[in-house]
């Protein structure tokens, strides 16, 4: 027997009972959920790699063109490296969604 779906609603002082009564729940497709999570992981990884690379943005903004080219090369490498955690996240989240589907719809089991 599976548990009922639960929704967490945060009560904020600015919310009145009237506002909470008109709250609309939006159901997202599984593909959109996976892509949103993968995009979040990509952006987080990219920003972390850029910080770790120490790009030297102030030097790139100066008159030194070689520093700007090096910065663009490092940015390109970071963009490529950030793809791998995003793909792993997409695969992981797809597995989680399939596990939830298996729990909620046992008729689809082989």
Buried (B, 14 or more C-beta within 10 A) or exposed (E): EEEEEEEEEEEEEEEEEEEEEEEEEEEEEBEEBBBEBBEEBBEBBBEEBBEEBEBBEEBBEEEEEEBBEBBEEBBEEBBEEBEEBBEEBBEBBBEBBEEEEEEEEEEEEE
